[in-house]
Amino acid sequence: MTIKEAQKRDLDKIMESDPAAIDRRTAAMTYAGYKALSIYRRAHKSWLKGHKRYALWLSWQAKKETGIDIHPAATIGTRVFIDHGVGVVIGETAEIGDDVVLYQGVTLGGTGKHTGKRHPTLENGVMVSAGASILGPVRIGEGSKIGAGSVVLKDVPPYSTVVGVPGRVVKQYGERVEMDQRLPDPVLEEFARINKRVFALEQAAGIHSCRYSLTTDEDNMDGEDGND
Ligand SMILES: CC(C)(COP(=O)(O)OP(=O)(O)OC[C@H]1O[C@@H](n2cnc3c(N)ncnc32)[C@H](O)[C@@H]1OP(=O)(O)O)[C@@H](O)C(=O)NCCC(=O)NCCS
């Protein structure tokens, strides 16, 4: 595919995705993401031909102009939309499919622990929200959404929504993924243990007590309601 064809497809995506886009010409002139991708496409071509210094210089120009830092060796599909864009970083071995949307502040970076392939792979149709970081050679499955501010360190299955730090899957194929998200509460657990022992002592002493409901699942009193 020629650079011109790729640019046309990128503009198609902008016009389909951004309700704020008024027309193709204006988008081409004013969208930082479109500009950075256009320069990347030239830089990538030069990189593949072995003109690495020129390719890196082009990337530097794009970064100065747009605040978007794309390594010329990264592999990026078409119909890609980098919205707003400032602060986006795309590392050398990152791979991005088609129909991907990235918002401002997204990092597709390395963890510092890997050599060789050390940046993420985003399959087709992935959306990465503002300020999210995807780190290491992880794979984000087709059609997945990464929530704003998330930090993703593991592979993500297709059509998932991931949020949080570290990122966890909260939805898949539009359905909520149920998770036990309670944190252990050692004080509550200790009170529940004391409560259980007091109750047992009262029972042994023949005292009718009014049990209150301070229990944890672990210390559940097996159906005794204690409300004598
Ligand atoms: C993640 C996101 C894409 C929503 O995806 P979704 O599949 O529609 O998911 P939902 O909105 O149903 O949210 C699922 C759960 O994740 C939570 N959640 C959503 N986004 C979150 C985030 N960024 N951080 C933490 N939790 C988040 C929701 O509160 C919800 O939790 P609940 O079920 O306990 O109420 C979206 O919320 C988001 O982050 N958008 C940001 C887009 C962006 O960058 N815009 C910038 C424009 S300039």
The ligand as a Gaussian input file, in Angstrom:
#p B3LYP/6-31G(d) Opt

LIG

0 1
 C      -12.886000       1.935000      29.757000
 C      -13.825000       2.748000      28.899000
 C      -13.326000       2.723000      27.488000
 C      -15.236000       2.165000      29.026000
 O      -15.340000       0.880000      28.496000
 P      -16.692000       0.049000      28.656000
 O      -16.459000      -1.312000      28.078000
 O      -17.831000       0.841000      28.074000
 O      -16.828000      -0.106000      30.221000
 P      -17.851000       0.554000      31.283000
 O      -18.008000       2.019000      31.055000
 O      -19.095000      -0.276000      31.302000
 O      -17.050000       0.344000      32.636000
 C      -16.829000      -0.932000      33.190000
 C      -16.370000      -0.737000      34.634000
 O      -15.063000      -0.137000      34.634000
 C      -15.078000       1.088000      35.367000
 N      -14.212000       2.013000      34.643000
 C      -14.412000       2.523000      33.393000
 N      -13.373000       3.276000      33.042000
 C      -12.494000       3.241000      34.070000
 C      -11.217000       3.812000      34.280000
 N      -10.646000       4.554000      33.341000
 N      -10.579000       3.560000      35.458000
 C      -11.165000       2.791000      36.410000
 N      -12.384000       2.205000      36.257000
 C      -13.031000       2.439000      35.101000
 C      -16.533000       1.539000      35.370000
 O      -16.802000       2.366000      36.465000
 C      -17.229000       0.220000      35.438000
 O      -17.188000      -0.257000      36.781000
 P      -18.529000      -0.798000      37.501000
 O      -19.034000      -1.863000      36.586000
 O      -18.040000      -1.264000      38.827000
 O      -19.447000       0.376000      37.546000
 C      -13.987000       4.204000      29.299000
 O      -14.596000       4.346000      30.544000
 C      -12.741000       5.046000      29.315000
 O      -11.781000       4.870000      30.067000
 N      -12.840000       6.018000      28.416000
 C      -11.850000       7.017000      28.279000
 C      -11.813000       7.447000      26.809000
 C      -10.821000       8.552000      26.663000
 O       -9.642000       8.390000      26.835000
 N      -11.335000       9.717000      26.298000
 C      -10.509000      10.837000      26.162000
 C      -11.180000      11.769000      25.180000
 S      -10.313000      13.293000      25.112000

